[in-house]
């Protein structure tokens, strides 16, 4: 008994196209995992920011004491100027300086603590009175 079974005809893709598709998906997976492993983050430096510049010399302080103003940002390449001097470095060489408002809060924290401790000083005065004079006399009902 001879019978022929129906055959499914497979249409084959172009082998070169299959190779390119597999290569592209593999590269995307590799990039995803490499970025995840190295935690690549974008810098947040923008034009007009005030920054400090990391110094090259090991014997000097880490950052130059005088701040620069960012004039141009292209990807990770940052250009900053101070006076007539302009420098271009990778964004990792710069550290942003906080805004003036937050600097004043950092420089004068005692002003804020005085406001907070004012209510505590009233409580402290009450405790001192109690310890010196004893508890207040209890009033009896008539």
C-alpha positions in Angstrom: 0.0 0.0 0.0 1.7 3.1 -1.2 0.4 6.5 -0.2 2.0 9.8 -0.3 1.8 12.1 2.6 1.1 15.8 2.0 4.2 17.8 2.5 4.4 21.3 3.9 6.5 23.5 1.7 8.7 25.7 3.9 9.6 29.1 2.4 13.1 29.9 3.5 14.3 33.3 4.3 17.3 34.7 2.8 20.1 33.3 5.0 22.0 36.6 4.9 18.9 38.4 6.3 18.5 35.8 9.0 22.1 36.3 10.1 21.8 40.1 10.2 18.5 39.9 12.2 20.1 37.5 14.8 23.2 39.7 15.0 21.2 42.9 15.6 19.1 41.3 18.3 22.2 39.9 20.0 23.9 43.3 19.9 20.8 44.9 21.5 20.8 42.4 24.3 24.5 42.9 24.9 24.1 46.7 25.0 21.2 46.4 27.4 23.1 44.2 29.8 26.3 46.2 29.6 24.4 49.5 30.3 22.7 47.8 33.2 25.9 46.5 34.6 27.9 49.7 34.4 24.9 51.9 35.4 25.5 54.5 32.6 23.8 57.7 33.7 23.4 60.9 31.8 24.9 63.9 33.4 22.6 66.7 34.5 24.9 69.6 33.5 23.2 72.4 31.5 24.3 75.7 30.0 24.5 78.4 32.5 25.2 76.1 35.5 28.0 77.0 37.9 30.6 74.2 38.1 33.9 73.3 39.7 36.6 71.7 37.6 38.6 68.6 38.7 42.3 69.3 38.8 44.8 67.1 37.0 47.6 67.3 39.6 47.5 64.7 42.4 49.1 67.0 45.0 46.5 69.8 44.6 43.0 69.9 45.9 40.5 67.8 44.0 38.6 70.8 42.4 39.8 74.2 41.5 38.4 76.7 44.0 37.1 79.2 41.5 33.8 78.2 39.8 33.3 78.2 36.1 30.1 78.9 34.1 29.0 76.3 31.5 28.8 77.8 28.1 28.2 74.7 25.9 27.2 71.1 26.2 27.5 68.5 23.5 26.8 65.0 24.7 29.4 64.3 27.5 31.6 67.2 26.3 31.2 70.3 28.4 32.7 73.7 27.8 33.0 76.1 30.7 34.5 79.6 31.0 35.8 81.9 33.7 36.9 85.4 32.8 38.7 85.0 29.4 39.7 81.4 30.0 37.6 78.6 28.5 38.1 74.8 28.9 36.4 71.7 27.4 36.4 68.5 29.3 34.3 65.3 29.7 31.4 65.8 32.1 33.0 63.6 34.7 35.6 66.4 35.3 32.9 68.8 36.4 30.8 69.1 39.6 27.8 71.3 39.8 27.7 74.0 42.5 24.3 74.2 44.2 22.2 77.3 43.7 22.7 80.3 45.9 19.5 79.7 47.9 20.6 76.2 48.9 24.1 77.5 49.6 22.8 80.0 52.1 20.8 77.3 53.9 24.0 75.2 54.0 26.1 78.1 55.3 23.7 79.3 58.0 21.9 76.2 59.4 21.8 77.7 62.9 19.2 80.3 61.8 16.8 77.5 60.9 17.7 75.6 64.1 17.0 78.7 66.2 13.4 78.8 64.8 13.0 75.1 65.6 14.5 75.2 69.1 12.4 78.2 70.1 9.4 76.0 71.0 11.8 73.6 72.7 13.2 76.4 74.8 9.7 77.1 76.2 9.4 73.5 77.2 12.8 73.6 78.8 11.9 76.7 80.8 8.8 75.0 82.1 10.8 71.9 83.1 13.3 74.1 84.9 10.5 75.9 86.8 9.0 72.5 87.9 12.3 71.2 89.2 13.1 74.4 91.1 9.6 75.1 92.5 8.2 71.6 92.7 4.8 70.7 91.1 2.1 73.3 91.0 -0.4 73.2 93.9 -3.5 71.2 93.3 -6.7 73.0 93.6 -9.4 71.4 95.6 -13.1 71.5 94.7 -15.3 73.7 97.0 
